[in-house]
Amino acid sequence: METQSFWEATTPHRPEFPALDGNIDVDVAIIGGGITGITTALQLTNAGKKVAVLEARRVGGGTTGWSTGNLYVPVGFYLHNIARSRNQEVASTVARARYAALDYIEQQTREKNIDCHFSRRPWYFFTQEDNMVSTVEKEVETLQKAGLRADLVNDVPPLHLPELKRAAKMDGQARFHPLRYVLGLATAVAQQGCQIYEHTTVLDLKEKEDHCLLVTSHGVVTCRQVVIATHIPIGIHSVQTVAAPYRSYVVAMRLKSGAYPDAYFWHNDKTHHAITTHSSTSMELDMLMIAGNHHKTGQASHQEYQHYFNELEAYARKHFDVASVEFRWSAQHYRSGDGVPYIGLTHKSAKRTYIATGFYADGLTYGTIAGIQLADMITGRGNSWIGAFDATRGTNLATAGSFIKENLNVAAQYLKDFPVGKASHFSDIKAGEGKTIEVDAEKLAVYRDEQNQLHVCSAVCTHMKCIVNFNNAEKTWDCPCHGSRFMLDGSVIEGPAILNLERKQVDPQTEHLINTGGHTSGEREINNPIT
Amino acid sequence: MEIIYASIGFFALAALLGMYLLTFVLRGKETPKAIVFTHGPMAVIGVVLLIIYILKGGPNPWESLVLFALAAVGGVYMLYRDLTGRPIPKALAVGHGLLAVCGFVLLLVFAFS
């Protein structure tokens, strides 16, 4: 079964935005047209700024359109862990900011009449294991300290689970259709004068004394401020040492009974499963989704990705009367060491460049927070969240362990690039299979399609030259170091890489590379210009 | 004296890996990063051992240390260019290797004469 996002499949009318054509001059340029970029654009346009959004692919087509559509105050890292890694004040600020973001999204859907199925409902957090009881209790306590209403409860009514050890409930959380919401916002903000460009890739960015310059695939953008809203900053950036890339999986199913529980659930035992329900075309719930199975991007167990979907499906069939599996997809998130996103000026010396990253798997709410906060910073309005999310804070003693672990992991990926022990014949690759092989002293990412055609690219990631791995569930090449992902033809999907994997030609008779006269992969002129 | 022999051992390993890497740079191919990230630390350990030896006092191969330090600066610069996608100048790679070889020869002369 091919992967397809439920949100992409249930968005009937997708507005088209043009590609940039020529040079422009604006107050603020925003790189990335997801929920972060579009929310920032809306806030800045409302404040009277001249804004341009530059999206490399389609608006909402990145992680926003591949998420799970849940809006909630708690966070995957747990607020009580943030209280430990930072302090209670930061945890409270994060919780209150997320609460405010929910209200903001609800307000936008009403004001702009966006048909995105926004609906309030409770969040449940429960466990059937003794060793997770304290986690549930501490999360409730931290929420209460933040001044928010959360309670320990004795039952999770829609599920009525046996052997429930501890459960918590928080009312007033919400669901929505994230892609319809972002496209609705984009349409509204474009009508207000914001320039939105799709299929426009930013290749270079320079912060000058009194302005910024962005070189794109379709022209140069001059601006006073830049917001890099690409989930993780593109190019090489120091934040990539403290925001590690992970993937998680979603399976969407219909139920025989049609009894879809109207709530969002976290079932945390040895593994974490998120259970949610959504609607395809109306407010009526008609789809159950199970999400979970996080792992570092490009580092699936035994490089086998299908089993992550299979496990979610098995979980669903154990707990629900599943009629059919309709959609399966996967999404990326970035984890900061202290569990708090990095939102703000990109470096201590930066005056004009802003970033937003490290959202964990809670990005729809955090993206909204980022949009509000970054607009407030650019327009000079006060915002009480700035200190908590400071993007220049780096690491601290409490997060040093995580920092070392993640970066040793990256070093270990580089050490796998050993010039021996690789399959080196194209005939070793079966139809539907992808492998990295070495030919003529070059690492190649080779995929053989069902028609027996070979698709060959350099296997060297264009970000920082790790060797990409094949993702057999999504048919992509995923970089295990910093999370760049590429399509079979080498095109960038997401992550920090700017340039596509270099395409290669192979002589099928001799199985040697054909010298096309272009640059070898070791001799690129432009790459990773953002430092 | 054992320290200087250990230092020579690490430099010898670094030199072998460095020559292997040079064949990639001269052909314009991507360098295998496992070798890059082994070559550098080997040379660093060699330099550290050499510094420990020199700090103990007495006659010392300071000329070798200077040459290795210059080679190290070139190595760090090449690593920066490599990882950020900029081409490695072939002359720089050769010069880095020649500096290191000169330092290594002087070290051998010092240790075995």
Interface residues (C-beta under 8 A of the other chain):
Chain A: I236 A411 Y414 L415 K416 D417 F418 P419 A441 E442 K443 S458 V460 T462 M464 K465 C466 I467 L499 T520 S521 G522 E523 R524 E525 I526 N527 N528 T531
Chain B: F24 V25 R27 G28 K29 E30 T31 P32 K33 A34 I35 V36 F37 T38 D82 L83 T84 G85 R86 P87 I88
